[in-house]
Amino acid sequence: MPQNTMPTSNRSLRHARSRSFTAGAHFAAPLLVTLATPFAAHPQSSFEPMDVFQLEYAADPQISPDGSQVVYVRTSMDIMKDRKRSELWIVGANGSDHRRLAAGSSPRWSPDGTRLAYTTAGQIHLRWMDTGETATLTQVTESPSGLRWSPDGRHIAFNMLVPYSPPSLAAPPRPPEGAEWAAPPIMEDRFKSRQDGVGYLDFGHNHIFVVPVEGGTPLQVTSGDFQHSSAAVWTPDGNHLVFSSNRDEGWERDYRNSELYIASILTGDIRALTQRPGPDHSPTVSPDGRRVAFVGYEDRTRTYQVSRLQVMNIDGSGARVVTGGLDRSVSNPVWAADGSGIFFQYDDEGNSKVAFTTLDGDVTVLAGDLGGTSYGRPYGGGSFSVANDGTFALNQTRPDMPGEVAVGRSGGVGARTITALNEDLLAGKTLGAVEEIWWESSFDGRPVHGWIAKPPDFDPNRRYPLILEIHGGPISNYGDRFSAEIQLMAAAGYVVLYANPRGSTSYGEEFGDLLYHNYPGEDYDDLVSGVDAVIERGYVDENNLFVTGGSAGGIMTAWIVGKTGRFRAAVSQKPVVNWISKTLTADNWYGYYFSRYEGLPWENPEPYWRFSPISLAGNVTTPTLFITGEEDLRTPLSESYQMFHALKMRGIDTAVIRLPGASHDMSRRPSQLMAKVANIVAWFEKYRVVPAAS
């Protein structure tokens, strides 16, 4: 078996294996910085809500073909506009010459490293790296995405929406000149018409285009009433593009399926390379043009299935699994320049890694701690890129470090951090130390993994209130990553437990699929057992236990208070409380049938109701607050109000906090992240028992 791939279920508990991130040790990995560091002399203070506006993180690091420089997206918080701001910065692979390039995103180097393509203001721009001159390459009416250079550096492929007129049954009446009538009605007949964070979708289909880098009109490569939203990759001869889509009849209802296709730039002919149920995506063509590596699985209609790295011939024949010995989902495959193997990334026990595999499936881990773009809660979200000589760039994070740029080499050990975007802020802050913990579930003895964040002034002889913070998904994972929300809760004087109960990814397919037709299920037992494991350490006040979580974490919070009264107060963030109403109203309404619950809600409503927290409303005695964005289309505000009304009718202390303008991601605007945490802590403080003075 490749190294570091043994499933958690086959391991003994490793209480002795503890990875701690001590307050003050903000940059434990080797650093190369170009600035003096006088910040450590400043007085220390805890992480505070307004510090959120001072956070920065690195995303989408793109290393130059010769491995000498990295261009990345530097994200900061605009305190006046209450928005994230993204700019392109460049830094030498040794940490030198760190400077701003331009406003924009999605940077992509030309194959020879002389030019940089990127997007800004809805257009593709080009920068000559020797002179700094720039040009606007496109004049399009829709925003391009998925930029990919042709091997000869003469063209760029991209994806773009092609609009069509919305359907109409009758022409609207024409108002008199100068009249102020309501906007005309809009007819909807699409399978998917809304998306959280976007709203109502524009009428149109995404297609693949190619534009010459010397200027000209983009050539539309794909056509038809199909969606082509994933980036295409070139064959080495520059004559074909390989991409993922679903171009089958009835593709909208076959929403779990996608295939790989190859399109001729010269003739427009499109041919399918795969044909099986399930998602096939993320293609990358070998340097010799003979093979295609991709990610996917054959769908068995489960809650969770591992996505494996596979290789096939360029004509679609001879497909085989490469990472069959790795019981983890992989992503972002990149061929080595010499064709000897493939770089990829995957999550393992809450830590994201960059790895390399030979075509025989021998896996070597090159670097860990990949991530840093989810600054609110400790989710993943990293990416990497590879130079021709095997040098790679990635963004890295740890509980005491938001996303920074790091560089490593194939065959090396780990990666070296080369930026220090938050050193000026965090060197003056004492963060809460984060410690790894494992325990056994009371349900079946399975090992469960989590982390404990402690208050900055932690004293093991004291007794602290505890917050159980539950991740969303539930098919996702928390990890040893920076989290502004966790740090703010710890700074408020709470011990915070966050964990990966059954159903979490990064522990293998069997563990991730334990919620199949059983959610919420024994993940409840996993989490409550974790609370007991922390209490056993002797520094938690059992009379002051609190619980919160967002999305799936909000669901479990609402479920927990229906199952036990041991928590003094709860805050359910953006929950689903009624699976019948959720699956018929949310933007992803179709994504739960069969894989989450058996059958359709109008044919088999019993499991949809049985696993709904609202079915337990009559048991709740815990004061429970609900927080949801007013524009949340994933877990609509009406879900929170259903439970709120039920508890209100029963006389249980409850309230709803609506975040105006917020979608499901309540951290898009920094002030709303701050307000959310402040209200969570305030609700808990309202019910916190202060021990009597001795």
ABEGO torsion letter per residue (X at the ends): XBBGABBAAABBBBAABBBBBBBGBABABBBBBABBBAAAABBBBBBBAAAAAABBBBBGBBBBAAGABBBBBBBBBBAAAGBBBBBBBBBBAAGBGBBBABBEBGBBBBAAGABBBBBBGGBBBBBBAAAGBBBBABBBABBBBGBBBBAAGABBBBBBBBBBBBBBABBBBBBBBGBBBBBBBBBBABABABBBGAEBBBBEBBBBBBBBAAEEBBBBABBEBBBBABBBBBBAAGABBBBBBBABBGAAABAABBBBBBBBAAAGBBBBABBBBEBBBGBBBBAAGABBBBBEBBBAGBABBBBBBBBBBAAGBGBBBAAAABBBBBBGBBBBAAGAEBBBBBBBGGBBBBBBBBAAGBBBBABBGBEGABAABBBBGBBBBBBAAGBBBBBBBBAABBBBBBBBBBGBBEBBBABBAAAAAAAABBBBBBBBBBBBBAAAGBBBBBBBBBBAABBAABBBBBBBBBBBOABBBBBBBBBAAAAAAAAAGBBBBBBBBBGBBGAEAAAAAAABGBOBBAAAAAAAAAAAAAAAAGABBAABBBBBEBEAAAAAAAAAAAABAABABBBBBGBBABAAAAAAABAAAAAABGAABBEBAAABAAAAAAABAAAAAAABABBBBBBBBAABAABBAAAAAAAAAAAAAAGBBBBBBBBBGBBABAAABAAAAAAAAAAAAAAAAAABBBBBBX
